[in-house]
């Protein structure tokens, strides 16, 4: 079992920045990759960014490339999402995800990001 707890959401003006954190606990050796997803009101959940547990490879949604950066601190079992140049379209609940080598994904409860002037 793996537990994920997100933090760092809030309200920010367009053009601003936020950093989300996700602390993981449990059997982390089973985890292959970690990522961030988001779900805006009335829309389906979508992938934002994903990184392998070793931190060696990261992928981003086209809509956030060049603005968001995903990173890990394995010593702290934490994955971060640095979000810059935020836009109103980035408003969503952001969920932390952990993908095991076998079995179903683990999810956090989410943290709300609002980008508004």
N, C-alpha and C positions, 0 to 999 in steps of 0.2 A: 504494500500500500504506500501511496505517496500523497502527502497533503501539500496544498499550494495556497499561499496567502499573498494577495496583491495589496499594494499601497501606492500612494503618490498621485492619485487622481485629484481632480479639482476643476475650478473654473479659471480660464485664462483668456486673454484677449487675442484676436487674430495676430499672427506674427510672433506670438510668445512661445515659451518652451516649458516642458514638463518632463520629469523623469519618473517612470513607473518602475517599481521593484516587485519582485515575486520571490518570496522565500519558500524553499521546498524542504520538506522533511520526510523521512521514511527511507525506503530501500532505493536509494538513488542509483545504485549500481545497475538497476534494471532499465534505467532511462537512456534512450538513444538520442533524443533531441528535445529541446524546449522551445516554446514559441509564445507569441502573443496573437490573439485574435480579437476582433471587435464586432460589436453588433449595434448598429444605429437603429433608432425607432422605425419600425415598419420594414426593416430590412433583415436579410439573413446574416448569420455570423460569417465573417470573412477572415482569412488569414492576413495578418499584418507583417509578421516577420518570424523566422524560425532559425535556430542555430543548433548545430550538433553539440552534444554535451562536452566534447573536447574543446569547443569554441573554434574549431578549425574551419567551419563552413557556415555561411549565413545567406539567407535568401529573403527578399522583400517583395511585397506587393508593389506593382508599378506606381500606385498612387502615393506611396510614401518614400520611394527611392530618392536618395539625396537629402531627405529631411529627417528620417528616423534611423537610429542605430541600435541594434540589439547586441548585448554583450553578456558574458557570464563571469561570475566569481565563484569558482568551484569550491574554494576554501570556505565560503560562506553559504554555499548551496543557493545562490541567488542569481536570478536573471534580471537584467535591466532593459528598459526601452527608453532611450533618450529621444525625445520628440521635439524637433525644432521647427520654426516657421509654420506653426500650427494654423490650420484653416477651419472655418465653421464645419466643413464636411468631415473633419476628424472627430466631431462630436459623436460619442458612442460609449457604451460600456466595454471596457477592455478586459479580456480574460487571459489569464496565464494558462498555458497548456504544457503538459509533460507527456511525451510519447515513449512508451516502453518498447523494448524489442519484441515482446510478445504480449498480447492482451490489449485491452481497451485504454484509450487515453485518459489521463487525469486532468481535471479542470479546477481552477479556483472559482471563487464566487463572483469575481469581477470588481472593477473599480471604475467609477464614472468620470469621464473627461468631457467637459463642456467648453467649447471654444466660441466665445460670443463677445461682442462689443457692447 
